[in-house]
Amino acid sequence: MKISGACTLSRQAPPYDDIWEPVLRIIDAFGLDRCMWGTDWTRTSGMLTYEQGVAPFRNTTRLSKSDKVQLMGGTVEKVYKW
């Protein structure tokens, strides 16, 4: 499950705290080992900066460091055997 462009769905200013309830429901439903984060940069570049799309995931305390590693690259490494 690709979790991308989540920050563009926020109704709040950065750090987009209202994205976490739906994001965590997706992670709970599919499992972290089946979820991959992405910015969806080609679609979102006019809505927010790259840093604004990355920072909420890098800086959140709602995910452990190992969960962030898994979500933001670990799953894609496994899927594509990188």
Contacts in CASP RR format, 6 or more apart in sequence:
PFRMAT RR
TARGET T0000
AUTHOR 0000-0000-0000
METHOD contacts of the structure
MODEL  1
MKISGACTLSRQAPPYDDIWEPVLRIIDAFGLDRCMWGTDWTRTSGMLTY
EQGVAPFRNTTRLSKSDKVQLMGGTVEKVYKW
1 26 0 8 1.000
1 30 0 8 1.000
1 34 0 8 1.000
1 35 0 8 1.000
1 36 0 8 1.000
2 35 0 8 1.000
2 36 0 8 1.000
2 37 0 8 1.000
2 38 0 8 1.000
3 23 0 8 1.000
3 26 0 8 1.000
3 27 0 8 1.000
3 35 0 8 1.000
3 36 0 8 1.000
3 37 0 8 1.000
3 38 0 8 1.000
3 71 0 8 1.000
4 37 0 8 1.000
4 38 0 8 1.000
4 39 0 8 1.000
4 40 0 8 1.000
5 38 0 8 1.000
5 39 0 8 1.000
5 40 0 8 1.000
5 43 0 8 1.000
5 44 0 8 1.000
5 53 0 8 1.000
6 16 0 8 1.000
6 19 0 8 1.000
6 22 0 8 1.000
6 23 0 8 1.000
6 56 0 8 1.000
7 14 0 8 1.000
7 16 0 8 1.000
7 19 0 8 1.000
7 44 0 8 1.000
7 48 0 8 1.000
7 52 0 8 1.000
7 53 0 8 1.000
7 56 0 8 1.000
8 40 0 8 1.000
8 43 0 8 1.000
8 44 0 8 1.000
8 47 0 8 1.000
8 48 0 8 1.000
9 19 0 8 1.000
9 22 0 8 1.000
10 16 0 8 1.000
10 17 0 8 1.000
10 18 0 8 1.000
10 19 0 8 1.000
11 18 0 8 1.000
12 18 0 8 1.000
14 48 0 8 1.000
14 52 0 8 1.000
14 55 0 8 1.000
14 56 0 8 1.000
15 55 0 8 1.000
15 56 0 8 1.000
15 59 0 8 1.000
15 60 0 8 1.000
16 52 0 8 1.000
16 53 0 8 1.000
16 56 0 8 1.000
17 56 0 8 1.000
19 56 0 8 1.000
20 60 0 8 1.000
20 62 0 8 1.000
24 62 0 8 1.000
26 35 0 8 1.000
27 35 0 8 1.000
27 71 0 8 1.000
32 67 0 8 1.000
32 70 0 8 1.000
32 71 0 8 1.000
32 75 0 8 1.000
33 70 0 8 1.000
33 75 0 8 1.000
33 78 0 8 1.000
34 75 0 8 1.000
35 71 0 8 1.000
35 75 0 8 1.000
36 71 0 8 1.000
36 73 0 8 1.000
36 75 0 8 1.000
36 76 0 8 1.000
36 79 0 8 1.000
37 57 0 8 1.000
37 71 0 8 1.000
37 72 0 8 1.000
37 73 0 8 1.000
38 72 0 8 1.000
39 50 0 8 1.000
39 53 0 8 1.000
39 54 0 8 1.000
41 50 0 8 1.000
44 53 0 8 1.000
57 63 0 8 1.000
57 68 0 8 1.000
57 71 0 8 1.000
57 72 0 8 1.000
58 68 0 8 1.000
58 72 0 8 1.000
60 68 0 8 1.000
63 71 0 8 1.000
76 82 0 8 1.000
END
